Amino acid sequence: MHELLSRWSPQSERSKLPCIVYSGTYFGAVFANLFGGYIVRSLGWQLVFVIDSSVAILWLLMWIYSIYDKPRSHPTVQEEELNEIELSMGIHTAEYQWTSPVPWFSIWTSAPFWAIVAAHFVQNWGFFTLLSELPYYFKDVYGSEIGSTGALTAAPFAATLLTVVIGGISLDYMRDEKRGASTTVVRKTAVCGAFTGAALLFISAVYSSSSGGSLACIVGATGLSGISAAGFLPNHLDIAPQYAGVLMGITGTAGTIPGIASPMVTGLIVKHSSPEEWQTVFYVAAIVYVFGAIVFGTFASSDTQKWAMDPNAEEDECFNPETQSITSTQISRCP
């Protein structure tokens, strides 16, 4: 996905488009929590897998029909849209071929890259903790049966679905030429502010005296988590556009680790289903969030890294090495 986004997204939409694309993750969680329990109770557990598989096959057919690697190869792309994409990226145009091998050593020793790894891990820790454990939390602490909590457990992911899209649009709005906010500052503010706020709300949730108050805190925390995704998901495209797919593959792998570790940690802590044990689970999540805020705030950057620039690229009057783009005044003499 990031490989395609690196070729299709103009600089001015580098926050918005990735967030819209990856919002599908949260929509899936909303759909599964909202309707999964009902389908199991009414129609049987087998139908859940039939529906899931059918949607996957439908998606595959749509993907094969509509997706092209490069804007210029798409049969229905309009010339105006094509020009906007290619002019905004300059040397990162959809047709440019990078000749340098992947600089693995530079990637693994890059502080901004590790900041993204940390943010992806941390954001998914909260996501997977709630995805797998939230129904049990409401059952153990408030006596809500798992089968009746579909709407409750869907609410946090619905909040994330909204905030990740709104966050992406807002970040691009702040980065607009008229406002001139630094991309690095915008990214750090989104991630660090969201992680810190989520940590405080996670702690507040376990001290709430009602299920409604606890749910409100959790929904607020996951909503802030969506804003953090708007900060770090596009950051791959900032620091290394041509290697964005490679970087996303690595950070995405790190982001799946919480899916394994978080349920295991919860299982080790929650032995007797007591409220005190669940408090510890949420405290751990809060500590993880604070850790992510510190790492991203310290090491993150939106500047294209030196190791991400092709040393074999020929610079000419059409290429501006400072902005990595072609200016509008140069278009008349640029091929």
N, C-alpha and C positions, 0 to 999 in steps of 0.2 A: 504493500500500500504506500509506504513512504517512497519507494522507488518511483512509483507513478506520480505521487504528489510533487516530487522534486522536478518532474518534467512538465507538469500540468498547472501548478499553482503559481500565479504571479506573486512578486514580492509583497505587494500590498494585501494579499489574501493568505499569507503564510500562517496565520493563526486560525483564521476562520475555517478554511477548507479541511485541514486535518481534524479539527474538532467536530465538524459536521460528519465526516467520514467515520470517525471512531465513536461517535455517539450511538452507533448501532450496537456496540457492546452493552451499553446500559439499557437500550430498548429491549434487548434480548432478556436481560435480567428482570425488567419490569413485566414483560409478557409471561415469562416462566413462573414468577412468583404470583402473578395475578390470576392466571388461569390454570397453572399446573395442578394445584390441589383439587380444583373443581373437576378437571378432566379425569383425574385418578379416581375420585369418589364416584363420579357419575357414569363414566364410560370405560374405566379400567386403565391400569398402568401401561398396557401395551400401546394404547393410542397416543400417549405422550411421545413415544419414540417414532411412531408412524408420522405424526405431524412434524416433528423435528426433522426427520429425514426428507419429508416431502418439501419442506421449506428450503432445505439445503440443495436439493435437486433443482428447484425453481430458481434459486439464486445462481447456480452454476450455469443454467441456460441463459439467464440474463447477462451474466458476466461474459460468456463466450461471444454473445451477440454484440455487446455494446462497448467492451473495453479494448482500447488500443494503447500500445506502449507510448506513442509519441503523438502530440497534437497534430502535427503536419500529416500524419498517416491516417487520421480519422476522416472518413468519407463525408461527414456532415458538419465538421467544424467550420465556422464562419471566419472569413478573412480578418475581420475586425478583432475577433476573439484571439485568433492565432497571433496577430501582431502584438496584442497586449501581453500575451504570455511570453513570447520570445523576446520582445524589447525589454521587458522588466527583468529578465534574467541574464541578458548579455551572453557571456561565455557559457552560462548554464542553460543555453537554449535547448529545446527538445531534440535538436538534431546534432548537438555537439557530441563527439565521441572522445571519452577520456582514455588516454593511452597509458597512463601510469598504473602500476599494480597497486592493490590496496595496501596502504601503509600501516600494517598491523601493529608494529611496535609503537608508532606514534599514536595510534588510536588507544592502545592499552595504557599508555603513559600520559594521556591527556586528561587534565583535571576537569575541564568543562564536560568531557564525555562521562567521567565518573559521577559528576553532579547529576547528569540525566539518569544514569543507572540508579543512583540512590533515590531520586524522585519517583522513578517508575516503580521501584520496589516498594517504597513507602506508600504511595497512593494505592497500589494493589493490595497491600497488607490490610488496610481498612476495608477495601472493596470485598476481598475474599473472606475476611472475618465476618462481615455482615451477610454475605451471600450464603455461607454455609451454616452460620451459627445463630442468626437473628431469630428464626422461629423457635429455637430451643431456649433462647434467652427470655423471650416473652412467655413461653410455657413454664419455665422454671421460676421466674421471678414474679410474674403476674397471673399465672394460671391459665393463660390463653392456650387453647388447643392448637397444635400445628396446622390442622386442616382448616381452621377458621381465621388464620392470620395472613391470608394471601394479600389482601389489600394493605395490611400493615407492613408486611415485608417488602411490598412493591414500592411503597412510598419513598424510601430513601433513594432507590435507583431512579425513580421518576424525577426526583430533585436533581440528581446528578446529570440525567439526560438533558434537563433544561439548562443547568448552569454551565455545562461544558460547551454548549452551543452559544449561549449568551456570552460566556467568557471569551470564546474565540473571536466573536464579532467585536466585543468591547476592546480587546487587546489590539486588534487591527485598527479600530477607531482611534485609540490613543497613539498608535504609531503613525497615523496619517501625517502627511507633510505639514498640514496646517497646525497641528498640535505639537509635532516634533519630539514626542517623548522617546527617550532612548529605549531601544528594543530590549537591551539587557536589563535595564531598570524595570521595565514593564513585566518581563518574564520573572524576575526575582520577586517583585512585589506580589504577583499572582500566586506563585508557588509558596513563598515563605508566609505570606499573610494567610493563605488558605490552610496550610498545614498547622500553623499555630492556632488558628481559630478552631479547626477540627479537633485538635488535642484538647482544648478547653471544653468543647461541647461533648466530647466522649466522656470526660470525667464528670461533667454535669449530668449526663444521662443516667449514670448509675446511682446518683444521689437524689434522683427525682422520686417523689412520693407517689406518683401515678404513672400508669402506662402511657397516658397521653403526653405528659410532660417528658417522659423518657423518649418517646417516639419523636417528639418535636426536636429534641436535642440531636438525636441520631440523624433525622432528616436534614437539619441544619449542617451537621458535620459532613455528611455525604455531599450536600450541595456545595460546600466549600471545597471538597475534594475534587469536584468537577471543574472548579475554577483553576485548581492546581494543574489539572490535565491540560487546560488551555495554555498554561505556561510552559510545561516541559515537553509535551508531545510535538509541537512545531520546532522545538529547539534543535532537533537533529538536522532540520533543513537549514537552520541558521549557521551552525558551525561547520557543516560539511555537506553541501547540497548533493554532490555527485556520489557520496557514500551514505546517503540518508537511509537507503534500504539496508545496508550492512549494519549501520549503527542501531537501527530499529530492531533488527534481528537479535542483536546482542542485548539491548535494554529490555526488549520484550521477553527474552528468556529469563532475565533477572526478575521481570515482573510476574512470571509464573511461579517463581519459588514460594511466594506467600501462599499460593493456592495449595501447596504441599505443607508448608511449615505452620501456617496459621491454624488450621484445624488440629494439627498435632499438638501445638502449644496449648490450645484451648482444651484439648482432651487431657493433657497432663495437669492442667490447673483445675478444671471443673470435675471433681470427683464425686461430689455429693449434691450437685445442682443447687448450691446455696447462693444467695445474693452476694455474699462476701467473695466467693470465688469468681463470680461474674464481674465484680468490681475490679479484681486483679486483671482479668482479661482486657477490660477497657483501659485500665492503667497502662498495660503493656502497649496497646495500640497508640495511646497518647504519647508515650515515650518514643515510639517509632516515628510518629509524626514530627515531634520536636527534633529528633535526629535528622530527619530529611530536610527540615527547614534550615538547620545550621549548615549542612553540607551544601545544599543548593545555593544558599545565600552567600557562602564563602567562595565557591569555586565556579559557579555557572557563568557563562558568557554567551552572547549572541554574535560575536565576531567570527567571521570565517577564519578557521584555523590555517596556519601556514602549511601544515601537512595535508590539508584538503585542497590545495591549489595544484593544478597540473603543471609540473615544471617543463613539460614538453609543449605547452600551449604557446602559440606565437602571438605576441601582443602587437597590436597595430592601432591606428588612430580610432578604430571603432570600439576598442576595449578600454574601459576605465578600471585599472587595477584597484583603485581605492573603493569603488562601489560595486565592483564585479558586475557592471552592467553597461549597456549601450545607451547613450543619452538620446533624447528625441531630436536634438539638433544634428546628430550624426547620421540619422537614418538615410538621408538623401545620398550619401556617399558610401554607405555600408552595404555590402552584398547581402 
